[in-house]
Amino acid sequence: AIAAHQVRPPAVIVVGQVVDCAPAVSWFAARPLAGRRVLVTRPSGQADQLSERLASLGAEVLQQPAVEIADPPDWQPVDEALARLDQFDWLVFSSANGVWYLLGRLMATGGDLRRLGKLRLAAIGPGTAAALAAYCLRADLVPEDYRAEWLLESLRHQAQGKRFLLARASRGRQVLAEGLIAAGAYVEQLVVYSSIDVERADPAIYTELAAGRIDWVTVTSSAIARSLVRLFGQQLHRARLASISPVTSAVLNELGFRPAAEARQYTMDGLLDAILAQEAGDSCQ
């Protein structure tokens, strides 16, 4: 019978009454991303949560950081700013990394979270607000739409004459700072961490992508988008790209890559929903 069906190794053959268990275990194969291979490109140490969610949905997950997060080039400006927090009205965080690095530095240098007592805190989205909550701090403002433009709109009407400290990465857009200055605020930008491109892709990952054996590549920031194109070039066309936001999608399009899915809510959950929606649409065709 085996020869008649031309079964070839590797193969798993089930014989006997255990076959009756198939309905009970079919949930594994029925998961929405079963059979899909997804490349997660977040920095080392920050990819596990997304990877675990993808795996729980049935995907085989590979990891290739496109950028790494590190200390700022110089801690002195950070330390000086921490020493005069009482001079500011608002402390604004545009990422969870900003929270971890700034408040981590405050604590590491013998500081006290009570220094933030008179400050109002703004977070660009729920992930950043959650990072603040880990320090038992509640964001006074989180915009409905998790982009710098919406954070600016939420702050613009109260910016006149106020002093803002923006905790940011070593690179990024100037939308928030420029908009607040135009609205009459004093703005000081503080680089609290570095975002650094990974120099070289894992050869095994490059080979899998070039062979068309990766179905999805997640793109969770503009910096990651640019780094991925530098690392993989035209090989990225061999997989579908999932973008976390219109801003990230715009960068991909500018570089010649059209995302197959874009999150409506600019979070990791939103990114997963976008991939699942695309997969569901494919299955209906």
Steps between C-alpha positions, in 0.01 A plus 500: 500500500786734583666431165169552320464847650863584419574613855856631527712596799481701711149386593293420807266201470230443761360148536218373722240655728711808569373627164169565676672777699543713190202730570634575848839614376397664174506841673875506444475489121195728502679797657479802265873527427575128487754431226611863481856613570531851643818703541495728807743791466475678834815567706657224706323466832182662365386237250378225730151631572411535132672171419303315768170644377579395144600151614176466696315567174686216331783684326858383485693804621847609397682800646737745336545833679519787253603755762645480848428726795791627709607773741510858368833628366547706816320476836606847615214690330256248645641536851491880473137493386404264783653745747264778386174321434322761710560750218258319268123476483477190282713189453410333171586141404474385139589136572521244778877499446507865598327417828733211582818688422414833660341367817754219518776761495322704765487201734853380415649837598330506838202705390145478623177482302366776724702738282225452243232603747421840346534388139218400272579186302404432138534162327462442128306176541388219732835319487678813619232559764547141619874562538419798722255287698783256571654786700162566668455815289184585311514692172298820514450488125487218245364600156220302337717441192850380587703733279710809561249707302217407736715549807579846368131577445425389855767734641480795262216684674690506832852555364521881509762606754554147631831318524524153347771236541483240223670168578596355163724272296819599322299524178141559406254754367481860620123536464426529871784738590441730204126508557530585869749778427263641239224493764708720732665243724859474617625157391810314605574170326693244701660194338457227761584198284662411168334317212772327298467309172609137503795471266442153353214254478530144621604305185247227579217755516617662177501160328148417618367835384675480163355153446147625563462292815389788722136607469491819708749759623387731781601867474437686824669837443635724227857432616439127472355549151812679378734251663315201353531638149872552556543148641290306249448726198276358230470168683233666714267476202495124555298538821198703603570800720282585799526867601407636842387845383441732203827677583692173471306410185593834344869425555461154347320644198768767463759222486305302241326245723124488537378346827245222469346584838485814712384522861194713565597531865871577518591233754630142489143375538398721210781355291388146576141590413615638164688179416204285606259711294719462193530125553123470544447692178738268317313192623172635363634541147 
